[in-house]
């Protein structure tokens, strides 16, 4: 379910898995239930009708849930996404170094 559609798996396959988890957190729906045809309908993310998701969240999910690894968001695109616009990533890094 959380495994990316490509084979063999690659490091960027983890970003697909993060996208599925984020999808389920934001929609409160199972990713599989929203995509009953399985990997054959992964070309477009199917959002539940009754769920209101911000444009920023959709943009991030659409970037993470790209079926082709070369089109999927990488780390730099994830942290630069509008979804995380309020996060000061240099502060996150600084705090992480302090606790290490």
N, C-alpha and C positions, 0 to 999 in steps of 0.2 A: 504493500500500500504506500509506504513512504519512500520506496525505492524508485529512483529516476528511471525513465524509460530506456535510456541508452545502455548498450552492452558492448564492451566491458564497461564497468563503472569507472568513473574518473574522479579526481578531487572535486570538480565542480558539481558532481552528483549530489554532494551534501547540500548544496544550495537549493536543489530541487526539494530535498527532504525538509529543509527549513521552510520552504514555501508552502508545502502541504500542511505542516504543523501550524504555521501562521494563518493559513486559510481556515483551518478548523477552529482556531482560537477566535478569529474575527467574525466568522459566519455562524459559529456554534452548530455547524453541520459537518457531517463526515464528507471528506473529499471524495471517497469512493461512491457514496450515495448521490453526490452531485454529478458524477461522471460514470454512470452505470455501464457504459460501453467499454470501460477500462482504458487502456493506453491508446485505443483507436480514436478516442475523442479528446486526447490531450492537446490537440492543436490549438484549442481555445479553452480558456478557463471558463467553466460554467458556474456563474454565481447564482445562488438561490434568489428567487424573485422577491421574497419578503425581507431581505436583508439589506440594510443600509450601510454601505462601506464607503469611506471617503475616497476621493479621487487619488489621493496620495497612497492610500493602502492598495487600491487597485493597481496603480502603476508599479508598486513594489511587487505585488503578487504576480502580475503579468510578466515582470522581468525575471522573477525567480522560477516561474513555472513554464519556462520555454522548453518545449520538447527537444529541441536541438541544442546540445551543450554550447556550441559556439555562439548562440544567440542569447544564452542565459546570462543574467547579471553576474558579474564577478564581485569580489569583495569591495573594490573601490566604488563600483556603481551602487552597491547596496548602501554603503555608508553615505554616499552622496545623494541618495534618493530623498525626495521631498518628505517622505514618511518620517525620516529622522532629522528633519531640518532644525529642530530645537536641541539636538544633542551636540555638545562640544566634545568632539572625539579626542582632541588633545588633552582635555581634562580627564576623560575616561582613561586614556593611556597613562597619564601622570598618576592617577589614583591607583591604578593597577600596579604600577612600579613601586609605589610606596608600601603596598601590602605584601609585596614579594619578599 
